[in-house]
Amino acid sequence: MSPLSVTHHTTHVNNLKMHYVEAGSGPPVFLLHGFPETWYAWRKQIPALAERYRVVAPDLRGYGETEKPPSGYDKRTMAKDIYELMRQLGYETVAMVGHDRGARLATRFAKDYPAAVNRLVVMDNIPTRTIFERMNAEVARGHWFFIFNNVPDLPEALIAGREEIWLRFIFSSWCYNPELFTPEEIAVYVHAYSKPGSLRGAFNDYRAGREDVAQDEADKDHLIECPTLVLWGEDFEIGGKMWNFRKIWHEMAKNPEFVSLPQCGHLPHEEKPERVNEELFRFLGPWHGK
């Protein structure tokens, strides 16, 4: 199955017009992308997973072909977007895989709707609350985009018309191999982020950080109950090289498993797709749907 064999859909959930793709059949697995990506981030997972599962990969609120409203980017609201999509598709429980921002959403989903997620995978993600709790000069320098993306209006003004420069800088600096992305792959993302409102939608995701931290602080002692796989790249300067993933996620989930990938940066699904798919099949193996 090639990425082009997915089917594209548009629906309305939580007062939001949402675009998603799906492929395959079997127990449902939801794939939630990060920044600055879209559903297309999962093009190396969808063909494999679709042989055994029904894969659903939405463009999150503010991203890709999904609507970009001025508000609603706190993770509780974004989790409700996905919950309503899940129920609309006829599912009571799913397995959920999230990367980066999608992992933040998936974490909030697992806390707000514990009965709706059977197994959870979080890729290269340190919770927002943890980052801001430990903010210092070193953390701020590495996580510059958390601060830059929060500035009102200026990021959009500086990047509009220069989307390719911006995207190439991010992807090359976040990958172990800075030449990983082909011109054709970069072009897909340039097209997505050149559309009206696309930059603002993605930045609004970060601008909800204060709300996200407040939500996480309120239930920080409530650990995620379902089996959780934490996967990350060992060679990301502000990921595996900066943070103790095992310690942090033991404080987040009751039953975490850990997989770290050498010679890999912030985008394991893009950088090490065969190994990531292998780990997904292993971890999702007991998930037969219900």
Steps between C-alpha positions, in 0.01 A plus 500: 500500500636844406419824687282596204265212573358672808150641477443864594201613702360820646260509791380730778596430860491726805390795280808441282535398136758223513690321225628148554626207297443133563621169364475128575260306717505347845539647851520881485836676540503880505819680393541859627772707333726764648637842402567608231339207323160369388349153455766455229756446778367144531548403134765244604278342767159494331579240230644258755242549775210487253577134433374418850311805629256766396724804505355848553735797464339844543638844437478646850318824575687781325705273274485381141154489350323522835332827597710761678272682744634781721462297820471151642866397491528393861555124509171427675306654212723332242454167677125549478541553124654154473254341743206623295667378180553160658140472610372626167693218333331252733779422745481485877869420547810549283874464512670838465841600369614860537818685413608838640187719519288196417654323800397792722148470368506121545622539859211732581261262318620207712432696818165648396365186328680207665238246391541608137868413456630145535867557418697822467823580313676832554794585274779739591289706735579677824182639663453876467467535879841337546667729248366816660568379854866453413541799270847656520741649250600161358143374467383830352779503243413151382125548517509842335192416292287465814572866566509629142174328405329665797568854380179645352499560123876539450580137405234504229630830364860380486432155352223571245653461156808332653337174605760283329793667678322461833405136444841399368667656805273312740512162328874507440580603857258251655622194306819302561546502123443863395448391138224249585208681337480492123404813304167334423427441870596855592272624222200324656553688826574830325168464318319430828651794688463746214121485520312785671492461877730198513785672680266663750325171570827323580628787715171519688569144611805635688318813614269277702797397713383681813164322488672168432729540801206591725308192386802277554572651840143435615528123454876445514458229767261301282713258302404370157346160558534318169822331379726774365795479262746789519726515194762763418815576302821488700679768300261794516676782683186616681351153532697189581815698575329747733218316677468182705205344320480202733478708817254749351261240359507287814344809657237514223385141445440189710629250247761661273729311266805670353674483163783737404634506146869574429599726211153649509375850574156642570313327217530123561206416274672683214860411581473135608168384352579129485608486864206716608255278311656193660452649847145607419405149388657353812330742737164503324495124462261435792256761365216312331233770527184503702 
